[in-house]
């Protein structure tokens, strides 16, 4: 629910998130995968080169790896996960469509 990358549950569990692993620590943690991912999403976009893609800018995915991403993700992160993201110096933007479109 942080970067909206679409992967299987097993891949999140085996490898973690290629964008957020540094602060989410999903690899080998069923509990973290359950808390920080969602199986409910709307729309898909594929990014080959997020550094030059207008879609990456639109979805706030600059700096993320290429791959398949959800346009919207349904779910809410626990407060302690949001705090861990902030503590890591990362910016959390909700992927459920509630974020202000004027944010940078």
ChimeraX commands (.cxc) that place a marker at each C-alpha (Angstrom):
marker #1 position 0.00,0.00,0.00 radius 0.5
marker #1 position 3.03,2.28,0.08 radius 0.5
marker #1 position 4.30,2.26,-3.52 radius 0.5
marker #1 position 1.43,0.24,-5.10 radius 0.5
marker #1 position 3.63,-2.31,-6.87 radius 0.5
marker #1 position 1.69,-5.46,-7.79 radius 0.5
marker #1 position 3.33,-8.77,-6.85 radius 0.5
marker #1 position 2.11,-12.11,-5.55 radius 0.5
marker #1 position 1.86,-12.68,-1.81 radius 0.5
marker #1 position 4.63,-15.28,-2.09 radius 0.5
marker #1 position 6.95,-12.86,-3.87 radius 0.5
marker #1 position 6.42,-10.19,-1.20 radius 0.5
marker #1 position 7.12,-12.84,1.43 radius 0.5
marker #1 position 10.19,-14.21,-0.37 radius 0.5
marker #1 position 11.78,-10.97,-1.65 radius 0.5
marker #1 position 9.96,-8.10,0.03 radius 0.5
marker #1 position 9.12,-4.91,-1.84 radius 0.5
marker #1 position 11.73,-3.72,-4.36 radius 0.5
marker #1 position 10.92,-0.11,-3.48 radius 0.5
marker #1 position 10.05,-0.14,0.22 radius 0.5
marker #1 position 11.93,-3.05,1.78 radius 0.5
marker #1 position 14.35,-0.75,3.60 radius 0.5
marker #1 position 11.62,0.40,5.98 radius 0.5
marker #1 position 8.78,-2.14,5.59 radius 0.5
marker #1 position 10.82,-5.33,6.08 radius 0.5
marker #1 position 8.28,-7.54,4.33 radius 0.5
marker #1 position 10.65,-10.38,3.41 radius 0.5
marker #1 position 10.06,-13.44,5.56 radius 0.5
marker #1 position 7.32,-11.72,7.62 radius 0.5
marker #1 position 3.79,-12.93,6.98 radius 0.5
marker #1 position 2.48,-10.36,9.48 radius 0.5
marker #1 position 4.20,-7.43,7.72 radius 0.5
marker #1 position 2.96,-8.59,4.31 radius 0.5
marker #1 position -0.60,-8.81,5.69 radius 0.5
marker #1 position -0.42,-5.33,7.26 radius 0.5
marker #1 position 1.31,-3.49,4.42 radius 0.5
marker #1 position -0.16,-4.98,1.24 radius 0.5
marker #1 position -3.66,-5.29,-0.17 radius 0.5
marker #1 position -5.25,-7.64,-2.65 radius 0.5
marker #1 position -7.87,-5.01,-3.52 radius 0.5
marker #1 position -6.88,-2.45,-6.12 radius 0.5
marker #1 position -8.13,-0.61,-9.21 radius 0.5
marker #1 position -6.39,-0.30,-12.55 radius 0.5
marker #1 position -2.88,-1.23,-13.58 radius 0.5
marker #1 position -0.02,0.67,-15.17 radius 0.5
marker #1 position 3.26,-0.76,-16.36 radius 0.5
marker #1 position 6.40,1.33,-16.00 radius 0.5
marker #1 position 9.43,0.50,-18.08 radius 0.5
marker #1 position 11.44,3.59,-17.13 radius 0.5
marker #1 position 9.94,5.43,-14.14 radius 0.5
marker #1 position 12.59,8.16,-14.34 radius 0.5
marker #1 position 11.22,9.51,-17.64 radius 0.5
marker #1 position 7.58,8.45,-17.51 radius 0.5
marker #1 position 4.72,10.94,-17.20 radius 0.5
marker #1 position 2.69,8.08,-15.71 radius 0.5
marker #1 position 5.34,7.71,-12.98 radius 0.5
marker #1 position 4.96,11.42,-12.18 radius 0.5
marker #1 position 1.15,11.14,-12.21 radius 0.5
marker #1 position 1.26,8.14,-9.84 radius 0.5
marker #1 position 4.13,9.58,-7.77 radius 0.5
marker #1 position 6.41,6.67,-8.64 radius 0.5
marker #1 position 9.59,8.55,-9.55 radius 0.5
marker #1 position 12.54,6.64,-8.12 radius 0.5
marker #1 position 10.70,3.31,-8.08 radius 0.5
marker #1 position 11.75,0.25,-10.05 radius 0.5
marker #1 position 10.10,-0.65,-13.33 radius 0.5
marker #1 position 7.16,-3.00,-13.01 radius 0.5
marker #1 position 3.40,-3.25,-12.73 radius 0.5
marker #1 position 1.66,-0.84,-10.34 radius 0.5
marker #1 position -1.93,-0.39,-9.18 radius 0.5
marker #1 position -3.56,2.97,-9.90 radius 0.5
marker #1 position -5.47,2.84,-6.57 radius 0.5
marker #1 position -5.02,0.49,-3.62 radius 0.5
marker #1 position -7.72,-0.13,-1.04 radius 0.5
marker #1 position -6.52,-0.35,2.54 radius 0.5
marker #1 position -5.07,1.58,5.44 radius 0.5
marker #1 position -1.60,1.24,6.92 radius 0.5
marker #1 position -1.28,0.84,10.68 radius 0.5
marker #1 position -0.03,3.97,12.46 radius 0.5
marker #1 position 3.23,2.26,13.52 radius 0.5
marker #1 position 4.01,1.49,9.87 radius 0.5
marker #1 position 3.34,5.11,8.90 radius 0.5
marker #1 position 5.70,6.18,11.69 radius 0.5
marker #1 position 8.40,3.77,10.47 radius 0.5
marker #1 position 8.11,5.25,6.97 radius 0.5
marker #1 position 8.48,8.77,8.37 radius 0.5
marker #1 position 11.38,7.70,10.61 radius 0.5
marker #1 position 13.13,6.32,7.51 radius 0.5
marker #1 position 12.88,9.75,5.89 radius 0.5
marker #1 position 10.41,8.56,3.25 radius 0.5
marker #1 position 7.15,10.28,2.37 radius 0.5
marker #1 position 3.94,8.26,2.56 radius 0.5
marker #1 position 1.24,9.13,0.05 radius 0.5
marker #1 position -1.98,7.12,0.43 radius 0.5
marker #1 position -2.67,5.09,-2.72 radius 0.5
marker #1 position -6.43,4.93,-2.19 radius 0.5
marker #1 position -7.26,8.18,-3.99 radius 0.5
marker #1 position -7.54,10.30,-0.83 radius 0.5
marker #1 position -4.22,12.12,-1.30 radius 0.5
marker #1 position -4.35,15.75,-2.35 radius 0.5
marker #1 position -3.55,15.88,-6.07 radius 0.5
marker #1 position -1.61,19.12,-5.54 radius 0.5
marker #1 position 0.98,17.40,-3.32 radius 0.5
marker #1 position 4.39,17.07,-4.80 radius 0.5
marker link #1:1,2 radius 0.2
marker link #1:2,3 radius 0.2
marker link #1:3,4 radius 0.2
marker link #1:4,5 radius 0.2
marker link #1:5,6 radius 0.2
marker link #1:6,7 radius 0.2
marker link #1:7,8 radius 0.2
marker link #1:8,9 radius 0.2
marker link #1:9,10 radius 0.2
marker link #1:10,11 radius 0.2
marker link #1:11,12 radius 0.2
marker link #1:12,13 radius 0.2
marker link #1:13,14 radius 0.2
marker link #1:14,15 radius 0.2
marker link #1:15,16 radius 0.2
marker link #1:16,17 radius 0.2
marker link #1:17,18 radius 0.2
marker link #1:18,19 radius 0.2
marker link #1:19,20 radius 0.2
marker link #1:20,21 radius 0.2
marker link #1:21,22 radius 0.2
marker link #1:22,23 radius 0.2
marker link #1:23,24 radius 0.2
marker link #1:24,25 radius 0.2
marker link #1:25,26 radius 0.2
marker link #1:26,27 radius 0.2
marker link #1:27,28 radius 0.2
marker link #1:28,29 radius 0.2
marker link #1:29,30 radius 0.2
marker link #1:30,31 radius 0.2
marker link #1:31,32 radius 0.2
marker link #1:32,33 radius 0.2
marker link #1:33,34 radius 0.2
marker link #1:34,35 radius 0.2
marker link #1:35,36 radius 0.2
marker link #1:36,37 radius 0.2
marker link #1:37,38 radius 0.2
marker link #1:38,39 radius 0.2
marker link #1:39,40 radius 0.2
marker link #1:40,41 radius 0.2
marker link #1:41,42 radius 0.2
marker link #1:42,43 radius 0.2
marker link #1:43,44 radius 0.2
marker link #1:44,45 radius 0.2
marker link #1:45,46 radius 0.2
marker link #1:46,47 radius 0.2
marker link #1:47,48 radius 0.2
marker link #1:48,49 radius 0.2
marker link #1:49,50 radius 0.2
marker link #1:50,51 radius 0.2
marker link #1:51,52 radius 0.2
marker link #1:52,53 radius 0.2
marker link #1:53,54 radius 0.2
marker link #1:54,55 radius 0.2
marker link #1:55,56 radius 0.2
marker link #1:56,57 radius 0.2
marker link #1:57,58 radius 0.2
marker link #1:58,59 radius 0.2
marker link #1:59,60 radius 0.2
marker link #1:60,61 radius 0.2
marker link #1:61,62 radius 0.2
marker link #1:62,63 radius 0.2
marker link #1:63,64 radius 0.2
marker link #1:64,65 radius 0.2
marker link #1:65,66 radius 0.2
marker link #1:66,67 radius 0.2
marker link #1:67,68 radius 0.2
marker link #1:68,69 radius 0.2
marker link #1:69,70 radius 0.2
marker link #1:70,71 radius 0.2
marker link #1:71,72 radius 0.2
marker link #1:72,73 radius 0.2
marker link #1:73,74 radius 0.2
marker link #1:74,75 radius 0.2
marker link #1:75,76 radius 0.2
marker link #1:76,77 radius 0.2
marker link #1:77,78 radius 0.2
marker link #1:78,79 radius 0.2
marker link #1:79,80 radius 0.2
marker link #1:80,81 radius 0.2
marker link #1:81,82 radius 0.2
marker link #1:82,83 radius 0.2
marker link #1:83,84 radius 0.2
marker link #1:84,85 radius 0.2
marker link #1:85,86 radius 0.2
marker link #1:86,87 radius 0.2
marker link #1:87,88 radius 0.2
marker link #1:88,89 radius 0.2
marker link #1:89,90 radius 0.2
marker link #1:90,91 radius 0.2
marker link #1:91,92 radius 0.2
marker link #1:92,93 radius 0.2
marker link #1:93,94 radius 0.2
marker link #1:94,95 radius 0.2
marker link #1:95,96 radius 0.2
marker link #1:96,97 radius 0.2
marker link #1:97,98 radius 0.2
marker link #1:98,99 radius 0.2
marker link #1:99,100 radius 0.2
marker link #1:100,101 radius 0.2
marker link #1:101,102 radius 0.2
marker link #1:102,103 radius 0.2
marker link #1:103,104 radius 0.2
view
